Every structure is written in C-alpha cells, then in structure tokens.
Amino acid sequence: MRFLILSFFLLTAWAGEANPPKLPADVQTVLDKAMAAETAAQNEADAKILKVRQALIKDLTKLQETYTKKGNLDAANGIKANITKLQEQVQNVLDEQKPKIAPEDWIVGRWNLSFPGFSKIWEFDKRGTVTFAGGPTGKWTVKDSVIQVTWPSGNIETVDIPKDMTSTETTGTAGSGKQFMVVRVK
C-alpha cells in the first residue's frame, strides 16, 4: 500500500512539471510494473462489474414482468427505467471495449458497390486512391462522416462511414444522388 501511495505521489508530483526529472531505470521499471498491475486489476474489476450488471438486468426484467402481470404498472415502469439505465451503462462499456479503427484504415480493401443493374468492385488503397476494373483511378479522402471519392471527371461520390467501423456493409451516394450498397469483399 505504501508503494502505491509513493508511486501515486511521484507521478502526480512530477506531472505538472514541464521537464520532470529523469528517473533511474530501476525506479521507472518499478513504477511501470505498478501501473500495469493497477490497469490489469481495474480491467478485471470492470469485467466483473459488467457481468453483475448484465445479471441484474435479467433479474430486473423478470421482476418487471411479474409486476406487469400483477397490474402494478407504477412498479413495472420504475423497474423498466432502471433496466434502461443499466442497459445504457452496459452498452457504453461494450462500446469502449471495441477496437478503435480509423476511417482511413476501415475503407482500405475491396468493396462491392451495387444498385439495381450495376455492380462493380472498387479497391481503396492506403495512398488515397480508388480503382475499379475498366474505369479511371479516383482519389478518396475522409470528410466528416463519409469517404469522399473524386473522379478525374470531377464527379464526386460518397461512402458513408458506419458508427461501428467493424461493419462490412454500408451505403453510399453516387454523383447523381442515387443510393447504392457497399459490401466488403473478402
């Protein structure tokens, strides 16, 4: 316990300094190990709390059903409000655990862009170019919540960036305003 207090003191005492003193390697190693242990302990605790909340949601859902069947709607609605709050908390934790992917990394690869009567495989590369068989090479950039593709003709098309960038499907809009489907090709 004294060690944790000391490491906390050392870290906070030097945190505000523009040029904190360089620590000897053995001291830095001890501090790094302690921080890693604290992080691991916090992650373990967070996982346990998540399981407790998920179990609580199940239990409360059963109770809500019981009170609804008994006709006690005030109690059922109060329980539902608590369930909703817990579900939001659980979802926030799960969202934080998802790997963070930059749009620039998510779009790289082969995608089938299609709408009725049209289907082409577009390939987006890391250099910001996009190609498709028999067509010109365009340039792509991230603009707000879309990937904007600009063709040599000046035509601009967009691919929507989904909130969940682990998704393999999204939509897009052609220069004509026509919507199309976009599906990753393996």
Secondary structure, 3 states (H helix, E strand, C coil): CHHHHHHHHHHHHHHCCCCCCCCCHHHHHHHHHHHHHHHHHHHHHHHHHHHHHHHHHHHHHHHHHHHHHCCCHHHHHHHHHHHHHHHHHHHHHHHHHCCCCCHHHHCCEEEEEEECCEEEEEEECCCCEEEECCCCCEEEEEECCEEEEECCCCCEEEEECCCCCCCCEEEEECCCCCEEEEEECC
